[in-house]
């Protein structure tokens, strides 16, 4: 009896099982990252650590392995290339590409967002080295992500706009206004998407006075306040992240079953 062959066959069968989105993620990562992969890829390729449950449970577990409870840890930067690979592959459904870009935004801004939340205290789970490495890891993938703008759906473009203002360059910032023009025409001020897009454009000005004014105006109207002594950029990115989460919840909701 070829017990080794049977064991290998059983293992391959177990790896091939799992939720549909896990299988899709595994296929994409196998194609895009064929070499040595970060530890978090075990959730895709290792039958022994494969989670049970449905797509939603898998996604929560998988992304939490990379950005644990919205905090950066020592392995976070290593896992972010997995997320970036998913975000640029058209086999991944749009709502999941949005979630991938949103996670990249959150990883890149974790330090500043948490600082705004806890100011003047130090965030309780702060890890400056891991946060800096995560930010650099995201920054390395931003050019590839932004080159997909014309091919992306409006929802993913909203998330990409957030990354563009987190990592401004002399090329990306001037391009943001014409790129968002259609969205501003379709979504007036006072709507969730309209306010988010207009606030992103204010951040693109890199004018601290304008950013502070817009942050306080939007915060007073819609969002939980932050300490006025906190750095302006930290307050603005916390607000932008909250706005992105709100519109993402609506835009990426799975379609209702017929």
C-alpha positions in Angstrom: 0.0 0.0 0.0 1.4 3.4 -1.0 0.6 5.2 2.2 2.8 8.1 1.3 1.0 8.6 -2.0 -2.4 8.3 -0.2 -1.3 10.9 2.4 -0.1 13.3 -0.3 -3.4 12.8 -2.2 -5.4 13.5 1.0 -3.3 16.6 1.7 -3.8 17.9 -1.8 -7.5 17.3 -1.5 -7.7 19.1 1.7 -5.8 22.1 0.3 -8.2 22.2 -2.7 -11.1 22.3 -0.3 -12.3 25.3 1.5 -14.4 28.3 0.7 -14.6 29.6 -2.9 -12.9 32.8 -2.1 -10.0 30.9 -0.4 -9.6 28.8 -3.5 -9.6 31.9 -5.7 -7.1 33.7 -3.5 -4.8 30.7 -3.6 -4.9 30.5 -7.4 -4.1 34.2 -7.7 -1.2 34.1 -5.2 0.2 30.9 -6.8 0.4 32.8 -10.1 1.6 36.1 -8.8 4.0 35.0 -6.0 5.4 31.7 -7.2 8.5 31.7 -5.0 8.9 32.0 -1.3 5.8 33.3 0.3 5.2 35.0 3.7 3.9 33.0 6.7 0.3 34.3 6.2 0.1 32.4 2.9 -0.2 29.2 5.0 -3.9 30.0 5.4 -4.2 29.5 1.6 -1.8 26.6 1.0 -1.5 24.6 4.2 -4.3 22.2 4.9 -3.4 22.0 8.6 -4.1 25.7 9.2 -6.9 26.2 6.7 -9.9 27.9 8.4 -13.4 26.4 8.4 -16.5 28.3 7.7 -17.8 30.5 4.9 -16.2 33.1 2.7 -16.9 35.9 5.3 -15.2 33.9 8.1 -12.3 33.1 6.0 -11.8 36.7 4.9 -11.9 37.9 8.5 -9.4 35.4 9.6 -7.1 35.9 6.6 -6.9 39.6 6.8 -6.6 39.5 10.6 -3.5 37.4 10.2 -1.9 40.2 8.3 -3.2 43.3 10.1 -4.2 42.0 13.5 -7.1 43.9 14.9 -6.0 47.0 12.9 -2.6 47.0 14.5 0.8 46.4 12.9 2.9 43.6 14.2 6.4 42.3 13.2 5.0 40.1 10.4 2.5 42.6 9.0 4.8 44.1 6.4 5.7 40.6 5.2 2.1 39.8 4.5 1.1 42.9 2.7 2.5 41.7 -0.7 -0.3 39.1 -0.6 -2.9 41.8 -0.2 -1.3 43.9 -3.0 -1.3 40.9 -5.3 -5.0 40.4 -4.7 -5.8 44.0 -5.3 -4.4 44.1 -8.8 -5.8 40.9 -10.2 -9.0 41.1 -12.2 -10.0 37.5 -11.2 -10.7 38.9 -7.7 -14.2 40.4 -7.6 -14.4 44.2 -7.3 -15.7 44.2 -3.7 -12.8 42.1 -2.6 -10.3 44.3 -4.5 -11.8 47.2 -2.6 -11.3 45.4 0.7 -7.7 44.7 -0.2 -6.9 48.3 -1.1 -8.7 49.4 2.1 -6.6 47.1 4.2 -3.5 48.5 2.5 -4.7 52.0 3.4 -5.3 51.0 7.0 -1.9 49.3 7.3 -0.2 52.4 5.9 -2.0 54.8 8.3 -2.3 52.7 11.4 0.2 54.8 13.4 -1.3 58.2 12.6 -4.9 57.0 13.0 -4.3 55.5 16.4 -2.4 58.6 17.5 -5.4 60.8 16.7 -7.6 58.5 18.6 -5.6 58.4 21.8 -3.9 61.9 21.8 -2.1 63.0 23.9 -1.5 59.4 25.2 0.6 57.0 23.3 -1.6 54.3 21.5 -1.6 51.2 23.7 -0.5 48.8 21.0 1.9 51.1 19.2 4.9 49.4 17.5 6.8 52.2 15.6 9.2 49.8 13.8 6.4 47.5 12.6 4.3 50.4 11.6 7.1 52.0 9.6 7.9 48.8 7.8 4.2 48.3 7.0 4.0 51.8 5.6 7.1 51.2 3.4 5.7 47.9 2.2 2.4 49.5 1.1 4.3 52.5 -0.5 6.2 50.1 -2.7 3.0 48.8 -4.3 1.2 52.1 -4.7 2.5 52.9 -8.2 1.2 49.6 -9.6 -2.1 50.1 -7.9 -2.6 53.6 -9.2 -1.8 52.5 -12.8 -5.0 50.5 -12.7 -7.2 53.6 -12.2 -8.7 53.7 -15.7 -9.5 50.0 -15.6 -11.0 50.0 -12.1 -14.6 50.4 -11.0 -15.7 53.5 -9.1 -15.7 51.8 -5.8 -12.1 50.7 -6.0 -11.1 54.1 -7.3 -12.4 55.6 -4.1 -10.0 53.4 -2.1 -7.2 54.2 -4.5 -7.8 57.9 -3.9 -7.2 57.3 -0.2 -3.8 55.7 -1.0 -2.9 58.6 -3.4 -3.3 61.2 -0.6 -1.4 59.0 1.9 1.6 58.8 -0.5 1.5 62.1 -2.5 3.8 62.7 -5.4 4.2 65.5 -7.9 2.5 63.2 -10.5 -0.4 61.7 -8.5 -1.8 64.7 -6.7 -2.4 66.9 -9.9 -4.0 63.9 -11.5 -6.4 63.3 -8.7 -8.8 66.2 -9.4 -9.6 65.2 -13.0 -9.7 61.6 -12.0 -12.4 62.3 -9.4 -14.3 64.8 -11.4 -17.0 62.3 -12.6 -17.5 61.1 -9.0 -17.9 64.7 -7.7 -20.5 65.4 -10.4 -22.5 62.2 -9.6 -22.3 62.6 -5.8 -23.0 66.0 -4.3 -21.6 67.4 -1.1 -23.5 66.1 1.9 -23.6 62.5 0.6 -21.2 59.9 2.0 -19.3 59.5 -1.3 -19.4 63.1 -2.2 -18.0 64.2 1.1 -15.3 61.6 1.0 -14.1 62.5 -2.5 -14.1 66.2 -1.7 -12.2 65.6 1.5 -9.6 63.6 -0.3 -9.1 66.5 -2.7 -8.6 68.8 0.2 -5.9 66.5 1.5 -4.3 66.6 -1.9 -3.8 70.3 -1.5 -1.3 69.6 1.3 -2.4 72.9 2.8 -2.6 72.4 6.6 -5.0 75.2 7.2 -7.5 73.9 4.6 -7.1 70.4 5.8 -7.7 71.4 9.5 -10.8 73.5 8.5 -12.3 70.6 6.5 -11.5 68.1 9.2 -13.2 70.0 11.9 -16.2 70.9 9.8 -16.8 67.2 8.8 -16.0 66.0 12.3 -18.5 68.4 13.9 -21.2 67.4 11.4 -20.8 63.6 11.2 -18.0 62.0 13.2 -16.6 61.5 16.6 -14.3 64.3 17.6 -10.6 64.1 18.1 -8.4 66.1 20.3 -7.6 69.4 18.6 -4.0 69.2 19.8 -3.4 66.1 17.8 -1.4 66.5 14.6 -3.6 67.7 11.7 -2.5 64.9 9.4 -3.3 62.3 12.0 -6.7 63.7 12.6 -7.4 63.9 8.8 -6.3 60.4 8.1 -8.4 59.0 10.9 -11.4 60.8 9.5 -10.7 59.7 5.9 -10.4 56.1 7.1 -13.7 56.3 8.9 -15.4 57.7 5.8 -13.9 55.1 3.6 -15.0 52.3 6.0 -18.6 53.7 5.9 -18.9 53.9 2.1 -17.1 50.6 1.8 -19.6 48.8 3.9 -22.4 49.9 1.6 -20.5 49.4 -1.7 -19.0 46.0 -1.0 -22.1 44.4 0.6 -22.6 41.0 -1.1 -25.6 40.9 -3.5 -28.8 39.6 -2.0 -29.8 36.0 -2.8 -32.7 35.6 -5.2 
